[in-house]
Amino acid sequence: MNNMKKKLLGLPYYIWCAVFILIPLGMVFYYGLTDKSGAFTLENIASITAPEHLKALALALLLSVIATLICLLLAYPLAMILCDMQVNQHSFIVFIFILPMWMNFLLRTLAWQTLLEKTGVINSILQFLHLPSLTIINTPYAIVLGMVYNFLPFMVLPIYNALSKIDDNVIQAARDLGANGIQVFLKIKLPLSTPGIISGITMVFVPALTTFVISKLLGGSKVLLIGNVIEEEFTQASNWHLGSGLSIVLMIFILVNMVLSAVFDKDGEGSFL
């Protein structure tokens, strides 16, 4: 009887997954593996080899890797500082840190567009100080900046969670045995926080690779990523078959990333909670 009640309680979740996950994925695979007549084809997937598509994919991969590395370099020291302060996950300081995540993603990106444009806030301040203006907007640098700003919390929280689970007695024992700060970090903290690092890399790399809003607003029409190509195929060209085929190719990179995360974080130690 209890098992039946649990299944009934989980019914809304199963319906949600079917309607918003399984059915959309099924549609993507259907359109990606068929032509306009409904016949099976691999041409939509093979179109990734077109020069313009390869260029967009390569640039998306490059910027995603750069943004992920920057997030890692910024997030790890910040997570260590939070742990040294012995801040609880539900404390006020962590709450303030994740508060920007509650703001609309589009509004956050639009704010950076306002800050970085030629007549924006930053250049106005530089002009007032008689300093040379910055020409960052509509460049890959602006896109990386937008990625780092939007996705940095997704790198900090898993690393912080992994570091907070390290027993202080283990660190103290290493110090009692003569280990210095660098040895404690390399031999204890870094290996034990690897699940959090892998989880953070996954949670930053995947949305960075698939983004089209950040590149559209901060890169303009001058920087085209694979996400923008897919978005244009669906919204402007109305070619759902080609857009779905390119989406399937993108799914391969996402699945590889998720498999690596599952391998290195089998127990879910790098999760948010």
N, C-alpha and C positions, 0 to 999 in steps of 0.2 A: 504493500500500500504506500509506504514511504517513497519507494523508488518511482511509483506511478506519479506521486505528487511532485517529485523532483523533475520528472520528465515534463509534466504539465507546466511547471514554473519556467522551464527552459524553452517552452514552445515559442514564446515571442522572440527569443534570441535566434532560434532556428529560422523563423520566418524572416526576421531582419537579414540574416546572412544570405538566405536564398534570394530575397528581393533585391538587396543592394550590393551583393558580392557575387554570388554564383551566376545569376541571370546576366548581369552586365559583362562578366568575364566570358560567359558563353556567347554573348553577342559579339564581343571583340574577336574571339576565335572564329566565329562563323564568318564575319565579314572579312577578317584577315586571310582566311583560307579559301575564299571564293571570289569569283569575279562578278561583274554586274548581272550576268545571266544566271548566277547561282552555281556555276560549275566549279569544281575543286581546282585550285591553282596555288602555286607557291610564288607567283610573280610579285605579289604584294610584299612578301617578306624579302625576296631577292632584290627589291628596289632599294634596299639599304645600301647596296653596292654602287648606286648612282653617285657621282662625284659630289653633288651638292648635299646629299644625305650623309655621305661619309664625313664630309667636312663638318656638318652640323653635329654629328655624333662625336667626332673626335674632339671638337671644341667643348662640347658638353662634358665629356669625360675629363678633359684637362682641367676645366674650371671647377668641376665637382671635386676632383682630387686635391686641387690647391685649397679650396674652401674647407675641405675636411681636415687637411693637415693644419691649416691655420686655427681652426676650431679646437683641434687636439692640443696644439701648443698653448693656446689661451686657456682652455678648460682644465687641463690637468693641474697647473699651479693653483688655479682658483678653487678647484675641488679640494686640494690639499690644505689650502688656507681655511676653508670652511670646516674641514675635519679637525684641524688643529684648534679651531675655536670651539670645538665640541658643539657644533650647532645641530640641533635636531631637525630632521627633514620637515617637520611641520612648524618650525619656529618662524618668527617674524622675518628674519633676515633672508631665509630661503624663499619665503613667501614674496618678499619684495623682489627677489631675483627673478622668479618665474612670472611675476605680475605682467610684464610685457607680452607674454605668450597668450594672455587672455584677450589682448587687443586684436582686432581684426587683422588678418595677415595682409590684406590689400592696403589697409590704412597705414600699416607700418612701412610698407614698401613705398607708398605714395609720399610719406613723410620724408624718406631719403631722397626721393626725386626732387622734392621741393628744396631740400638742403643742398643738393649737388648741382642743380642746373646752373647755367651760366649767370643768371640774374638771381640766383637763390641766396639763402641766408648766409652760407659759408663764404661765397664770393663777395657778398655785400660787406661782410665783416672785414675780409682781406682788403677790399678796396678802400674801406674806411681807414685801415691801418697802413695804406699805401704799400701793400704787398702784392706780388703777382697773383693773379687769379688761377684757380684750378680748373682743368678741363677733364674731369673724371667722368661726367655723365656721358652716356652712350658709348662707353668703352667696356672691355672685359673687366677692368678694375672695379667699376661700379657694380657689376654683376656679382663679383666675388665678395665685395663689401656687403651687398644685400644678402647674399647667402650666409655669410658669417654672422651678420646681425640677427637674422631670422632663425637660424638653426643652432646657434651656440648653446642655448639652454639644453637642447637635446643631447649635446655632448657632455655638458657639465654634470647633469643629474645622474646618468648611469655611472660615471666615474666616481662621483661623490658617494653614491650608494655602495659601490664596491669597496672603496677605501674605508667607509664607515664600518664595514663588517670585519675589518682586520682587528684581531684581538690585540689590545695594547700590551698584554703580557708577552706576546711574541716579539714585539718590537723591543720591549724592555729587556727581554732575555738576550736578544742579539747585541744590544748595547753593553750588557753585563759581560758578554763574551769578547768585547773589544771592538765591535763593529762601529765604524764611524757613520756619519750621516749619509754619505754617498753609498756606502756598502748596504746600509739599511734600505735605502731607496731601491738600489739595483737588485738586491737579493730577496727582499721581502715585499715592499710596497708595490713595485712595478709588476712582478709576476702575479701577485694576488689580485691586482686590480686589472689584469688583462681582460677578464670577462666584461668589465665595465667599459674598457677601451673599445673592444670589439663591438659591443652593443651601441656605444656612442657613434662609432664610425658608420655602422649600418644606418642609424637613425638620422645621420647628417647626409651621408652620401646618396641614399635613395631619393629623398626629396630634392636634393641639389641637382641630381642627374635628370630628374623628370620635370623640373620647374619650367614654367613658361611665363609666369606672371613677372617674376623678378627680371628676367632677361628682356621682357617686352617693355617694362616701365623704365628700367635703368639702363638698358642697352639700346633701346629704340629699334629702329629698323636696320641699324648698322651691324648688330651682333645677333646672329640667328643660331639658336641651339636646336637640338633634335626635338625638344618639347614644343618649341614654337612651330616647327615643321608639322608635327602631328596636329597641333591645335588649329593651324591654318587649313589642313586637309579636311578637318571635320567642320569647321565653322565657315570658311570662305570658299574653298573648292568643292565642298559637299561630297568629297570622295572618301566615304567611310571605309571602303575596302583598303585603300592605300594607307589611310590613317591607322586602321586596325592592324595592318601588316607591320607597320613601323612600331606600333605599340607592342606587338608580340616580341619583336627584336629587343626592345627596351626591357621587357619582362625578363628576358634571359639574364641580363646583367643584374637585375634586381634579385632574381632567384639565386644566382651565384653568391651574391652578397649575403643573402639571408642564410644560405647553407653554411657559409663560413662562420657566420655569427652563431648558428646552432652548434657547430662543431666545437668552437672555442668557449661557448657559454652554455654548456649542456644543462646546468642546474638553474639557469636564469638568474645568476648572481648579479648580472649587470643591468637588471631591469630597474624600472623607476621606483618600484615599491619594495 
